[in-house]
Amino acid sequence: MGQTCRLSQIPGPKVTYSYSERDVILYALGVGACARDAVDDKELKYVYHKDGKQYIEVLPTFSALFAVASHNLQLPGLEYDPRLLLHGQQYIEIHKPFPSSGCF
């Protein structure tokens, strides 16, 4: 019999993510923020510094991009084409708002 290994036992790669306010704005516009009404206050906060605000707000779904960036995972003994993967489910738990730019 072959050796059995749990995926959770394999250490993942150390990955650093960095993004700018420009990335956050482009993401918001790409998913449709301000598409219906360019001056909608509910959506404008994701793409514009209104009333002297220092930072824009980040859509919580922006964090899904971090998972996409880590899909180049190399697992010992497993060969696969990542283009053929089906994204079945994802869970995001937000503890505090994302900063409009950052590195972690």
N, C-alpha and C positions, 0 to 999 in steps of 0.2 A: 504494500500500500504506500501511496505517496505521503509526504509530510503535510500535515494540516497546520495552517497558520491563520490566525484571526487578523483581519485588516487593522483592527484597533491596536494590535501589538506592534505594528510597523511604525516607527517614528516618521512623521511627516517632515518635509523639507522646511528649513527656516526661510520664510518669505517676508520681505518688507514691502509694504504698500505705501505709496505716496500719491497724493492728488492735490490739485490746486482748486481755487475757486472757479476757475475757467472750466475745469473738468465737471464740477458740480452743476454749473449753469448749462453746459452742453448736454449733460445727462437729462436735466429737467426739461429742456426744450425737446430733446429726443423722445421722451415719453409723453410729450403733449402738454406740458405746462404752458399756459397762456395761448394755446392754440385756438380756442374759441373766442376769447376776449383778451387782448393783449394788455389790458389794464385791470384785470380781475384781481382784487386785493388778496383773495384766497390763494392765487397761484403766483402772483407777482413777487411774493416774498422769496420764492425759490430762484429767481433770476435777476433781482434788482435790489439795490440798497435803498429802501424807501425811508423817507423822513430822517435821514442822517444815521440810520442804523449802520453799525460798523461791519456786520457780517450778514450774509444771506443765510437762509435756512436750507438745510439739506433734506431731500426726500429720503425717508427711511429705507426705501428699496434700493438706494444707491449702494448699500452694502452688498447687494447681490453681485456686483462687479468684482469684488474681492475673491469670491469663490470661483468665478470664471477664470480669473488670472492664475489660479492654482491648479488648473486642470492638466497641466503638464507633469503629472505625478508619475514617477517611475517606480514600479513595484517589482521587487526581485521575483523572477520566475513567471511573471505575467506580461504577456505581450498583447497589446490591443491598439486599435486605432481610435484615438479620442474623438475623432469626427463622427464616429458611429455611436457614441454614448447618448443615451436618452436621459434627459434631466427629469427625474420623476417627482422630486419633492425637495422643498427647502423650507427651513424654519429660521426666522429672525426674531430675536428677543432684544428689544431696545431698552437700555437702562438709562441712557441720557442722549440728548441730541448730538449728532455728529458735528464737529467743527467744520467750517466752510473750506478749510484746507488742512492737510495734516500728513503725517508719516507715522506708521506703526508697523 
